[in-house]
Amino acid sequence: MSRASTAGRNRGNRARRAGRAAGRVLRSPFTGAARGLRRVTHAHGAGESGLGKLIELHAVNSAGDMMITVALASTVFFSVPTDQARGRVALYLAVTLAPFALLAPVIGPLLDRIPHGRRAAMAGSMLARALLAVTMSGAVAGGGLELYPAALGVLVASKAYGVVRSAVVPRLLPPRFSLVKANSRVTLAGLLATGAAAPVGAGLHLIGPSWPLFGAFVVFAGGTFLSFTLPHKVDSGKGEARARLTARAESAGPPRSRRPGLRTVGPSVLHGLQANAALRSLSGFLTFFLAFILREHPLTGLGAATSLGLVAVCAGGGNALGTAVGAWLRARGPERIIAGVLGVALTATVVAAVYYDLLALVVVPVAAATAGLCQALAKLSLDAMIQRDVPEQVRTSAFARSETALQMAWVVGGAIGIALPLIGMLGMAVAAALVTAGVLLAVRGLLSAARRGGAAGPRVV
């Protein structure tokens, strides 16, 4: 063999080694970050119990939903005049509300009867959204009416996933791991994934209006396979029963009615659910009302997009802070926490209503951040009360039913936000009224239950 050929072969080997080394250098930040995230999500026994995989699945779900949101916002919201956008979003919400109102009484009982299909239900939700994202990609540029049935399917699938996820979390708790801590991790993972996916979706939108939907297809396709990596115990109904959700303990003996309702289990959970419904409706209301009013009347000195971005960041930051604080408090006195956050939310919305015309640049972001914080804290406290007061064999059922009710409350609040005239003081007054309803319904009962120690009166049928 000639020296020239040997030298050429050596140069080729050196080039390949250099290429592999360069590849390792380029991959190392991503692989290192992936390993770091895996260590965090699987810490404290979450990897062994399967909770870590659910946290990762929820992050994928949140990222995909955000990409679809970016695509729809550009079509339904930003691309047309405000009055036309309100009509489009109202139609979008109406076609969501009507069938979901019909599905709401069905999803919880269906999960009760078919507990062994939870992984398949989550995978089906992911696959449906992947296929619908591709379907919407052809219609998103023009914003035609054919977009709305597909968008409806995406929203219903997303809501169904949320209900199933709430039912799955209690099945995957590691030993000595509270439900509040588990839900905090799941929620934070979703928030981080949403924050990461938003700029990615915006970047894809610069290529073309359909590209965020193609990105969503890839994300949800991956989520379909991840759903089946959850442990088999997710599908096990062993030891579970259906909850008869009543507000008061009844005498022993056969129940007068075997039909379960959503009046909940025990006074603490009843009033906690009422308070959470008020705060969730506040969240839906502010989402739509502020989106429209800030587009038409931006905050002082800011453009419409900047105003919306500031409020969205404040709301997300408040949600993350509430989740972190809830995990730190570990739901010490959840009844008092919920009563307290209702008071804080009421104060923030009243102040925003009074000073909107003078200090909108301050009071609107503060109100959004406060709503996010209060909603997160109240939901974690409700989770803690369900874990404390509801027997294990009916806990999964209670989570599914309560989450369904809260999803409905958000949609109703959003519908009110769309219907209102774009008057800032009026909108904040209505927001305060929504919280006031929660205060009147829940605070007295929560404090009374707290004095009694939060005793529950669950029944199993």
Backbone torsions as a table, in degrees:
resi	resn	phi	psi	omega
1	MET	NA	132.1	-175.4
2	SER	-71.3	159.6	177.9
3	ARG	-64.7	-34.8	-178.6
4	ALA	-62.6	-44.1	-179.9
5	SER	-67.2	-38.1	177.8
6	THR	-63.3	-43.8	179.3
7	ALA	-63.9	-39.6	179.0
8	GLY	-63.9	-41.7	178.7
9	ARG	-64.0	-39.5	178.9
10	ASN	-64.3	-41.4	178.1
11	ARG	-63.5	-39.2	178.1
12	GLY	-63.1	-41.4	178.4
13	ASN	-63.9	-42.8	179.5
14	ARG	-63.6	-38.0	178.7
15	ALA	-65.2	-40.9	179.1
16	ARG	-66.0	-42.4	178.6
17	ARG	-63.1	-40.3	178.4
18	ALA	-64.2	-39.4	178.8
19	GLY	-64.5	-42.9	178.3
20	ARG	-64.3	-40.2	178.9
21	ALA	-63.9	-42.0	178.5
22	ALA	-64.1	-38.9	177.7
23	GLY	-62.4	-41.1	178.0
24	ARG	-64.2	-39.9	179.1
25	VAL	-63.6	-43.0	-179.3
26	LEU	-69.2	-34.8	-178.9
27	ARG	-79.3	-26.0	-170.1
28	SER	-58.1	-39.9	177.7
29	PRO	-61.7	-38.2	-177.7
30	PHE	-75.3	-44.3	179.4
31	THR	-67.9	-37.1	177.4
32	GLY	-64.0	-43.2	178.2
33	ALA	-64.1	-39.8	179.0
34	ALA	-63.2	-43.3	178.4
35	ARG	-64.9	-38.0	178.2
36	GLY	-64.5	-43.2	178.1
37	LEU	-64.4	-39.6	179.1
38	ARG	-63.2	-39.4	178.0
39	ARG	-63.3	-39.6	-179.5
40	VAL	-68.4	-47.6	-176.3
41	THR	-69.7	-25.3	-177.4
42	HIS	-101.9	10.3	-176.5
43	ALA	-74.6	160.1	174.7
44	HIS	57.2	37.6	176.0
45	GLY	87.0	-1.4	-178.8
46	ALA	-67.1	-29.9	178.0
47	GLY	-68.2	-42.2	-178.6
48	GLU	-70.6	-35.4	-176.8
49	SER	-80.4	-18.9	-176.1
50	GLY	99.5	-6.4	179.6
51	LEU	-63.5	-35.1	179.4
52	GLY	-59.1	-39.9	179.0
53	LYS	-67.9	-35.8	176.9
54	LEU	-67.0	-38.6	177.4
55	ILE	-60.3	-44.6	179.0
56	GLU	-65.7	-39.2	178.5
57	LEU	-63.6	-40.5	179.7
58	HIS	-66.9	-35.0	175.8
59	ALA	-62.3	-43.1	177.4
60	VAL	-61.7	-44.8	179.3
61	ASN	-58.3	-45.9	-177.6
62	SER	-66.3	-39.2	179.1
63	ALA	-63.8	-44.0	179.2
64	GLY	-64.2	-42.8	178.5
65	ASP	-61.7	-38.6	179.9
66	MET	-65.1	-39.7	179.0
67	MET	-64.3	-38.3	176.4
68	ILE	-67.7	-37.9	177.4
69	THR	-60.9	-42.6	178.2
70	VAL	-60.4	-44.4	-178.9
71	ALA	-65.2	-43.7	-177.8
72	LEU	-72.0	-36.5	-179.7
73	ALA	-61.0	-39.6	-179.2
74	SER	-66.8	-26.8	-176.9
75	THR	-95.4	-50.2	-173.1
76	VAL	-80.5	-28.8	-169.0
77	PHE	-111.3	-57.6	-169.5
78	PHE	-83.8	-22.3	-169.3
79	SER	-85.4	-3.6	-176.1
80	VAL	-133.6	164.3	176.3
81	PRO	-59.0	159.2	-172.4
82	THR	-58.5	-45.3	-178.3
83	ASP	-61.8	-41.4	178.4
84	GLN	-68.6	-37.4	178.4
85	ALA	-63.4	-39.3	179.0
86	ARG	-62.9	-40.9	177.7
87	GLY	-63.4	-41.7	-180.0
88	ARG	-65.9	-44.9	-179.1
89	VAL	-68.2	-36.2	176.7
90	ALA	-61.9	-42.5	176.3
91	LEU	-63.2	-42.4	179.7
92	TYR	-59.4	-44.2	-179.0
93	LEU	-73.8	-35.0	-179.6
94	ALA	-64.6	-44.6	180.0
95	VAL	-70.5	-17.2	173.8
96	THR	-81.2	-43.1	-173.9
97	LEU	-67.6	-45.4	-173.4
98	ALA	-59.0	-55.3	-179.4
99	PRO	-71.4	-30.9	179.8
100	PHE	-69.6	-31.4	174.9
101	ALA	-61.5	-33.6	177.2
102	LEU	-77.0	-35.1	-178.5
103	LEU	-74.9	-29.4	-173.5
104	ALA	-54.2	-45.8	179.2
105	PRO	-72.7	-10.1	-173.3
106	VAL	-96.6	-37.5	-171.3
107	ILE	-62.2	-47.6	-178.9
108	GLY	-61.1	-55.0	177.7
109	PRO	-58.8	-34.6	179.2
110	LEU	-64.3	-40.4	176.8
111	LEU	-65.5	-33.6	176.5
112	ASP	-62.2	-41.9	-174.1
113	ARG	-81.8	-28.2	-177.4
114	ILE	-125.4	63.8	-177.9
115	PRO	-67.7	-22.6	-176.4
116	HIS	-78.8	4.4	179.0
117	GLY	-108.8	20.0	-173.2
118	ARG	-68.6	-43.8	179.0
119	ARG	-63.8	-41.5	178.3
120	ALA	-64.8	-36.2	178.6
121	ALA	-65.0	-42.2	179.0
122	MET	-67.1	-42.4	177.6
123	ALA	-63.6	-40.9	178.5
124	GLY	-62.3	-38.5	176.9
125	SER	-62.6	-42.6	179.1
126	MET	-65.8	-46.6	-177.4
127	LEU	-64.6	-40.7	179.3
128	ALA	-60.7	-43.5	-179.8
129	ARG	-69.8	-32.9	176.2
130	ALA	-62.1	-46.6	-178.9
131	LEU	-69.3	-38.6	179.5
132	LEU	-68.8	-31.7	176.5
133	ALA	-62.0	-41.9	177.5
134	VAL	-66.2	-39.9	178.8
135	THR	-61.5	-40.8	-178.6
136	MET	-72.8	-21.1	-174.5
137	SER	-60.8	-30.3	179.3
138	GLY	-78.3	-22.5	-175.5
139	ALA	-104.4	-11.8	-170.5
140	VAL	-68.1	-32.3	-177.7
141	ALA	-66.1	-41.6	-178.6
142	GLY	-87.0	-20.4	-179.9
143	GLY	66.5	29.7	-179.5
144	GLY	-71.3	169.6	-177.3
145	LEU	-63.9	-22.5	179.2
146	GLU	-65.9	-13.4	177.3
147	LEU	-69.4	-32.1	-169.1
148	TYR	-70.7	-40.7	176.2
149	PRO	-59.8	-39.4	178.5
150	ALA	-67.8	-41.2	177.5
151	ALA	-63.1	-37.2	175.6
152	LEU	-59.5	-46.8	179.4
153	GLY	-60.8	-39.1	178.6
154	VAL	-62.3	-45.4	-177.4
155	LEU	-67.5	-42.7	178.8
156	VAL	-63.2	-41.3	177.5
157	ALA	-63.3	-38.8	179.0
158	SER	-65.9	-43.2	178.6
159	LYS	-64.3	-41.5	179.1
160	ALA	-62.2	-41.8	176.3
161	TYR	-57.7	-44.2	-178.6
162	GLY	-60.8	-39.8	179.1
163	VAL	-66.6	-45.5	-179.4
164	VAL	-64.3	-41.3	179.7
165	ARG	-59.7	-42.3	178.9
166	SER	-61.9	-32.8	178.5
167	ALA	-76.4	-24.6	-175.1
168	VAL	-83.6	-35.0	-173.2
169	VAL	-52.6	-46.6	-179.0
170	PRO	-61.1	-22.9	-179.8
171	ARG	-76.4	-15.3	-172.3
172	LEU	-115.5	17.4	-178.9
173	LEU	-70.1	128.3	172.6
174	PRO	-68.0	165.1	177.0
175	PRO	-58.7	139.5	178.2
176	ARG	56.3	35.1	-178.5
177	PHE	-119.4	117.4	-175.9
178	SER	-75.5	155.3	177.7
179	LEU	-65.4	-34.2	177.9
180	VAL	-61.0	-45.2	179.8
181	LYS	-64.8	-40.9	179.3
182	ALA	-63.3	-47.8	179.8
183	ASN	-66.3	-30.9	176.0
184	SER	-63.0	-44.1	179.1
185	ARG	-64.3	-43.0	-179.9
186	VAL	-62.8	-45.4	-178.2
187	THR	-64.8	-44.9	179.7
188	LEU	-62.4	-39.3	177.2
189	ALA	-61.4	-41.0	177.7
190	GLY	-64.3	-41.3	179.4
191	LEU	-64.9	-43.4	179.4
192	LEU	-64.3	-41.8	179.2
193	ALA	-65.0	-39.1	177.3
194	THR	-62.0	-45.4	179.0
195	GLY	-63.4	-34.0	178.9
196	ALA	-76.0	-35.3	-175.9
197	ALA	-77.1	-27.1	-177.0
198	ALA	-59.0	-51.9	178.0
199	PRO	-67.0	-30.7	176.5
200	VAL	-64.6	-45.5	177.5
201	GLY	-62.3	-40.7	178.0
202	ALA	-64.0	-39.3	177.2
203	GLY	-64.5	-41.0	176.8
204	LEU	-65.0	-33.7	179.4
205	HIS	-65.9	-28.4	176.9
206	LEU	-64.5	-29.6	176.5
207	ILE	-71.3	-41.7	-179.2
208	GLY	178.2	153.2	-176.1
209	PRO	-63.8	-20.8	-179.2
210	SER	-86.6	-16.1	-171.8
211	TRP	-66.2	-37.0	174.8
212	PRO	-58.7	-31.8	178.4
213	LEU	-71.8	-34.8	174.1
214	PHE	-65.2	-39.8	175.5
215	GLY	-61.7	-41.5	177.7
216	ALA	-62.1	-38.4	178.1
217	PHE	-58.6	-45.7	-179.3
218	VAL	-63.2	-44.3	-178.3
219	VAL	-63.5	-48.4	-177.7
220	PHE	-70.2	-31.1	175.1
221	ALA	-62.6	-42.0	175.3
222	GLY	-63.5	-38.8	178.4
223	GLY	-64.6	-29.8	177.6
224	THR	-61.2	-44.9	179.4
225	PHE	-72.0	-37.7	179.4
226	LEU	-62.5	-31.5	-178.8
227	SER	-58.6	-36.3	-177.8
228	PHE	-82.6	-3.1	173.9
229	THR	-86.0	-7.8	175.9
230	LEU	-64.8	152.1	-178.4
231	PRO	-60.7	153.0	-178.9
232	HIS	-64.5	-22.0	-178.6
233	LYS	-67.1	-16.5	174.4
234	VAL	-59.4	-34.7	-178.0
235	ASP	-90.5	0.3	-177.6
236	SER	-86.2	131.6	175.9
237	GLY	-102.0	14.2	-176.4
238	LYS	-62.7	130.0	177.5
239	GLY	81.0	1.1	-178.7
240	GLU	-98.6	153.1	173.8
241	ALA	-143.2	172.7	179.2
242	ARG	-87.3	139.4	179.4
243	ALA	-86.4	132.6	166.2
244	ARG	-92.8	111.2	-169.7
245	LEU	-93.8	97.0	-179.5
246	THR	-123.1	157.6	-174.9
247	ALA	-87.9	-14.3	-175.7
248	ARG	-136.5	149.7	176.6
249	ALA	-71.5	144.4	179.8
250	GLU	-122.6	164.6	-177.9
251	SER	-66.9	158.2	180.0
252	ALA	-65.5	158.7	-179.9
253	GLY	125.6	176.0	-178.6
254	PRO	-65.3	139.4	178.8
255	PRO	-66.1	147.6	179.3
256	ARG	-73.9	-25.1	178.2
257	SER	-140.6	135.9	-179.2
258	ARG	-97.1	5.9	-179.1
259	ARG	-87.9	117.3	-179.3
260	PRO	-73.4	142.0	176.7
261	GLY	-121.6	177.9	179.3
262	LEU	-107.0	52.4	172.4
263	ARG	-96.6	0.8	169.2
264	THR	73.0	178.3	-172.2
265	VAL	-106.2	104.9	177.4
266	GLY	82.1	157.0	-175.7
267	PRO	-65.9	-36.2	-178.6
268	SER	-62.2	-49.5	-177.6
269	VAL	-70.0	-35.3	176.2
270	LEU	-56.7	-54.6	-176.2
271	HIS	-73.1	-30.0	174.5
272	GLY	-64.3	-38.3	178.0
273	LEU	-68.5	-39.6	177.3
274	GLN	-61.4	-44.4	179.4
275	ALA	-64.2	-42.6	179.5
276	ASN	-65.9	-35.7	177.5
277	ALA	-63.7	-39.5	177.7
278	ALA	-64.0	-43.7	-179.4
279	LEU	-70.5	-34.8	177.8
280	ARG	-69.3	-37.7	176.1
281	SER	-66.7	-34.8	174.4
282	LEU	-61.0	-42.3	179.0
283	SER	-62.4	-46.8	178.1
284	GLY	-62.6	-40.8	179.2
285	PHE	-61.4	-51.0	-177.5
286	LEU	-64.6	-35.3	179.6
287	THR	-56.0	-48.5	-175.0
288	PHE	-86.0	-41.6	-178.1
289	PHE	-64.6	-47.4	-179.8
290	LEU	-67.5	-33.1	178.3
291	ALA	-60.0	-42.3	-177.8
292	PHE	-79.3	-43.1	-175.8
293	ILE	-70.6	-33.8	178.8
294	LEU	-75.7	-24.2	173.0
295	ARG	-70.2	-39.8	-178.6
296	GLU	-82.8	-38.9	-177.7
297	HIS	-131.2	83.9	-177.6
298	PRO	-62.6	163.1	175.6
299	LEU	-63.0	152.1	-175.0
300	THR	-55.2	124.6	176.9
301	GLY	82.5	0.7	-177.9
302	LEU	-122.3	154.7	173.2
303	GLY	-80.4	173.1	-178.1
304	ALA	-63.2	-47.9	-178.3
305	ALA	-64.3	-40.0	179.2
306	THR	-66.0	-41.0	178.9
307	SER	-61.6	-46.3	179.2
308	LEU	-63.8	-40.9	179.2
309	GLY	-63.8	-41.9	179.1
310	LEU	-61.5	-45.9	-179.3
311	VAL	-65.8	-40.2	179.1
312	ALA	-63.8	-42.0	178.9
313	VAL	-64.0	-42.2	179.3
314	CYS	-63.6	-42.5	179.0
315	ALA	-64.3	-44.9	178.2
316	GLY	-64.9	-40.1	177.4
317	GLY	-63.8	-40.9	177.1
318	GLY	-63.0	-40.1	178.1
319	ASN	-63.0	-44.6	179.3
320	ALA	-64.3	-42.1	179.2
321	LEU	-64.1	-42.3	178.2
322	GLY	-62.9	-37.9	177.3
323	THR	-64.9	-43.6	179.7
324	ALA	-65.7	-43.4	179.2
325	VAL	-64.7	-40.1	178.4
326	GLY	-62.2	-40.1	177.3
327	ALA	-66.0	-36.4	179.7
328	TRP	-70.1	-41.2	179.6
329	LEU	-69.5	-27.2	-177.9
330	ARG	55.2	35.1	173.6
331	ALA	56.1	45.4	171.4
332	ARG	-72.8	116.1	-177.4
333	GLY	62.4	62.0	-174.5
334	PRO	-61.4	-33.1	178.5
335	GLU	-61.4	-44.0	-179.3
336	ARG	-69.9	-33.3	177.1
337	ILE	-63.1	-45.9	-179.0
338	ILE	-64.9	-43.9	177.5
339	ALA	-60.3	-39.9	179.9
340	GLY	-65.2	-44.0	-178.1
341	VAL	-69.9	-29.6	172.9
342	LEU	-61.5	-42.5	177.3
343	GLY	-63.5	-40.7	179.2
344	VAL	-65.4	-45.0	179.5
345	ALA	-63.3	-39.8	178.9
346	LEU	-64.0	-43.8	178.5
347	THR	-60.6	-45.4	-177.7
348	ALA	-63.8	-41.6	-178.3
349	THR	-72.3	-36.1	177.3
350	VAL	-65.2	-45.0	178.1
351	VAL	-61.9	-41.2	178.7
352	ALA	-63.2	-38.0	178.6
353	ALA	-66.9	-41.6	-176.6
354	VAL	-70.5	-40.1	-172.2
355	TYR	-107.6	14.4	-175.9
356	TYR	-58.4	-47.1	-175.7
357	ASP	-67.9	-25.3	-176.7
358	LEU	-95.9	-39.1	-171.8
359	LEU	-132.3	43.9	-177.2
360	ALA	-59.5	-35.1	-178.7
361	LEU	-60.9	-26.0	-179.8
362	VAL	-97.9	-50.5	-169.4
363	VAL	-72.4	-30.5	-178.7
364	VAL	-69.4	-50.9	175.8
365	PRO	-60.3	-37.3	179.2
366	VAL	-65.3	-42.3	178.5
367	ALA	-63.0	-40.7	178.9
368	ALA	-65.0	-44.1	179.0
369	ALA	-64.3	-41.1	180.0
370	THR	-64.6	-41.3	178.5
371	ALA	-62.1	-42.7	178.2
372	GLY	-63.2	-44.5	179.9
373	LEU	-63.5	-47.1	-176.8
374	CYS	-66.2	-39.4	179.0
375	GLN	-63.1	-43.5	-179.4
376	ALA	-64.5	-46.5	-179.7
377	LEU	-63.5	-42.1	-179.1
378	ALA	-65.7	-39.8	-179.5
379	LYS	-66.9	-41.4	178.2
380	LEU	-65.0	-36.5	177.8
381	SER	-68.1	-37.9	175.1
382	LEU	-62.7	-42.4	176.9
383	ASP	-58.1	-41.9	-179.4
384	ALA	-64.3	-38.8	-180.0
385	MET	-69.7	-37.6	176.9
386	ILE	-63.9	-42.1	179.2
387	GLN	-65.5	-35.8	-177.7
388	ARG	-76.8	-42.6	-168.7
389	ASP	-99.4	-21.5	-174.1
390	VAL	-99.0	128.6	179.1
391	PRO	-57.5	148.6	-174.6
392	GLU	-58.3	-35.0	-174.1
393	GLN	-71.9	-14.7	177.6
394	VAL	-118.6	5.1	-174.0
395	ARG	-65.6	-41.8	-179.6
396	THR	-60.7	-42.4	178.2
397	SER	-61.8	-43.6	-179.0
398	ALA	-62.7	-39.4	178.6
399	PHE	-64.3	-44.4	-178.9
400	ALA	-61.3	-44.4	-177.0
401	ARG	-69.9	-41.9	-179.3
402	SER	-66.4	-40.0	179.6
403	GLU	-65.1	-36.9	176.8
404	THR	-60.9	-43.8	179.3
405	ALA	-63.1	-40.4	-179.3
406	LEU	-68.5	-35.5	175.7
407	GLN	-61.8	-41.6	178.8
408	MET	-64.6	-39.4	179.4
409	ALA	-61.3	-38.5	179.2
410	TRP	-64.0	-43.5	-179.2
411	VAL	-64.4	-41.7	179.2
412	VAL	-63.6	-43.3	177.2
413	GLY	-61.2	-40.6	177.7
414	GLY	-62.6	-39.6	178.7
415	ALA	-62.8	-39.6	177.1
416	ILE	-64.0	-40.5	179.9
417	GLY	-62.7	-35.3	178.4
418	ILE	-72.6	-36.1	-173.9
419	ALA	-74.4	-24.6	-174.2
420	LEU	-71.3	149.1	168.8
421	PRO	-63.3	154.2	-176.5
422	LEU	-83.4	69.8	177.5
423	ILE	-121.4	115.4	-171.7
424	GLY	-57.6	-48.6	-177.7
425	MET	-62.7	-40.6	178.3
426	LEU	-63.5	-44.2	-179.4
427	GLY	-61.5	-45.1	179.7
428	MET	-67.5	-31.4	175.8
429	ALA	-65.3	-41.0	176.9
430	VAL	-65.5	-39.3	176.3
431	ALA	-59.2	-42.9	177.6
432	ALA	-63.6	-35.8	179.1
433	ALA	-65.8	-38.2	177.5
434	LEU	-61.7	-43.2	178.6
435	VAL	-68.1	-38.0	178.6
436	THR	-59.2	-38.8	177.1
437	ALA	-59.6	-42.0	177.1
438	GLY	-64.6	-39.2	178.7
439	VAL	-62.6	-46.7	-178.1
440	LEU	-65.8	-35.9	-177.8
441	LEU	-77.5	-35.0	-162.7
442	ALA	-116.1	-33.4	-166.9
443	VAL	-63.2	-47.0	-178.5
444	ARG	-60.5	-44.8	179.1
445	GLY	-65.5	-37.5	179.0
446	LEU	-64.2	-46.7	-178.7
447	LEU	-67.7	-36.7	176.5
448	SER	-64.5	-43.4	178.1
449	ALA	-64.9	-36.4	178.6
450	ALA	-63.2	-39.7	178.1
451	ARG	-65.6	-32.0	178.9
452	ARG	-83.9	-3.8	179.9
453	GLY	89.2	13.1	175.4
454	GLY	70.1	31.7	-179.5
455	ALA	-65.2	140.2	-178.0
456	ALA	-111.2	160.2	175.5
457	GLY	-127.0	61.7	-175.7
458	PRO	-74.3	152.2	172.1
459	ARG	-129.7	145.9	179.5
460	VAL	-117.3	130.5	178.2
461	VAL	-125.1	NA	NA
